C-alpha cells in the first residue's frame, strides 16, 4: 500500500534543493551586508559640528597633517586639534563666518566641540598611531586620499582581515619615513624590493599574534 503520492518524491527533492539555494542566498546576502557601507560606514561622509574640509586645508592651503594632528608621531592616538589650533588662523581670516561660529563659541567658553570619530575601532582593539607612522606606514595607506575629501569619511572596512593584510606582508605597503605624510607619494614599480629593504631597516616584524592588537 502506497502511503504517499508519487509526486511527494519530486516535492521533497525540490524542497531540499530550494532550502540549499535559500541558505546560499541568505549567506551571500549576509556577507554582502557585512561588507557594505551600511555595516562598515566606509565611503560615508560623517556629519560634524563644523564641516571641516581636508581638501581645502591640505590641498588648497598646503597645511601639513602634523600641524593639526601634532602628536601623531609620538602618541598612541592621532589627537583631534584643540580649537586654539583652528583659531591661530581663524582669528585673522573668516572671522565672521557663520559656519565657524561653533569654533569661536568653543574658544570663548572653553566648552569643547563634540567631533564625531571617523575611524572608530572597537574597544577591544589596541592600535598605536605612532608605531605605524614610525614604521613607514603612510597616512593615505589607512585613511585614503584625505587631502581630496571635502568632508571626511572612512575608506577601508577596518576589519581584522584588512589589518592582517599589511601585518602579513608589510613590504607591500611601507614607504620611506620622509614620505609618510606625503599624500601625493606613489609606490614605485619595485615596491616589494623597496619594502623588503625598509622592513629590514626599520626592524618591522610580521606580527599576527592575537595579543598584538587584543590586549
N, C-alpha and C positions, 0 to 999 in steps of 0.2 A: 504494500500500500504506500503510495507517494504522499507524504505529508505536505511538502512544499511544492508549489508550482514550479515548472521548469524555468520559468523566467527569473526565479529567485537567484539562480546562479549568476546570471548576467547582471542583475541588480547588485548583488554582493560584490562582484568584481569591479563594477563601475563605482560603487561606494568607496571601496578601498583605494582605487586609483584617484578618485575625487578628493579623498581625505589627504592622500600624499601630496597631491597638487596644491591643495589648500594650505597645508603646512609649509610647503615650499614657498608659496606666495607670501604667506604671513612672515616667514623668516626673512625673505628678501625685503619685504616692506619694513620690517623692524630694523634691519641692517641699514637700509637707506635713511630711515628717520634718525637713527643713531648718529649718522654722519652728515646729516643735513644741518643747515644753519639754524634750524629750529632748536636742535639739541646742543650744538656747539657754539652758537652765536657768531660763527665765522662769517665774515663779509657783511656784517650787520652794523651799520653806524650807530654808535652809542650816544644817546642824548645826554648832554652835560649841562650844568648850571650856566656855563658860558660856552658858546660854540667855538672852541679853540681850533684853529686851522694849522696843522703842521706844514701843509703845503705853502701857506703864506709865510710862516715864520722861518722855515728851514730852506725851502727852495727859493722863495721870493726875497727874503731878507738875509739868507745865509747864516742863520744862527746855528751854532754847533749844538748837538744833543746835550752836551755836558753843561751848557750854560743854564739850562733848566733842571736837568737831571744830574745835579752836581756830584752826587755820591755814588754814581753807578759803578765806578771803578774800584770803590773801596768798601761798599756796603752790600749787605745781602739783598736789600730791596732798592729798586730804582725809585728814589723818592719823588713824590709829587712836589713841584716847586711851590714855595710859600708865595702869598700874594705880594710880598715885598719884591720878589724877583720880577713879577709882572709890572709892578709899579715903578721899577727902576727905569722902564721905558715909558709906561703909560701915565706917568705923572707929567710927561712932557708932550706926548702925542696922543691923539684921540681922547683927550681929557674929558670931553663932554659926550662921548658915545653912549647912548642908552644901553647898548649891548654889553658894555663893560661896567655898568653900574654895580652888579654883584661883586666885582673885584674891588671897586672903590669902597663899597659898603663894608666888605670884609676887612679892608685895610684900615678903615676908620674905626670900626667897632672891635676888631680883634676876633670876631666870630669867623671860624674857618669855613671856606667853601666846601660843600659836600660833593666832591667829584665821584663819579661812578667808575669803578675799576673796569678796565677794558680786558685785561688779561688776568682773570681771577681763578687761580689754581685752587683745588680743594684743600682743606685744612690739613689733610693727611699727607700732603706732598711738600717736601722741602726743596726749595730752589734758591740758589745764591747767584745773584746777577754778577757780582764782582769776579767770581771764579770763572764764569763763562767769558766775560769780557777780557779778562787777563789771559785766557787760553786761546784767544783769537776767534771767538765767535762774534760775528758782526751783528749789529742791530737789525739789519734787514733780514738776516737769516731766520730769526724768530718772528720779528714784527712786520715783515714785509716792507714795501716801499712807503714807509710812513711819511716820507718827505713829499709824497704825491697825494696825501689824504687831506681833503678839506675838512672832514670830520674823521675821528679816529675809530678804527674797527680792528677786530682780530682777524688775521688771515689764515691761521692754522687751527687745527682741531684742539690742540693741547692734550690730546690723548697720549697715553703712555707709549703706544706704538710709534707715535711721531717723535717723541723724545729718544726712544731707543734707536731709531734710525740713525741719529747722529752719534749716540753713545757707542754704537756697534761699529760705525765707520766714520770716525771724526775726520779722517784725511780728505773726505769728500766735501767737507763743509768749512773747515777752519781757514782763516786768512791771516796775513801778517797783522801784527798788533796795531801798526800805524794805519791800517785800513779798516779797523773795526767800526769807526764812526763815519766812514766814507760811504754815503748812501749810493754813490754812482759806481762803486767798485764792482767789477765783473770778474768771476773766476776765469783764470787762463785755461787754455786748452789742456795743459798738463797739470790741472788742479790736483789730481791724485798724487802726482810726483811732488808737487809743492806741499800738499797736505802732509805727506809722509815725512818730509823734511821738518815741517813745523811741529808735527806730533812729537818727533824726537827732540827738537829744540825746546819746545815748551813743556816737555815731560807730561804729555797728555796720556792718561790711562783710559782704556776702554771699560769704563765702569758700568756694569749691567746688573750688579747685585741689587736685590730689593732694598737693602738698607742704605743704599746710596741716596735715594730720594724719600724713602718711607722710614722715618726715624721715630 
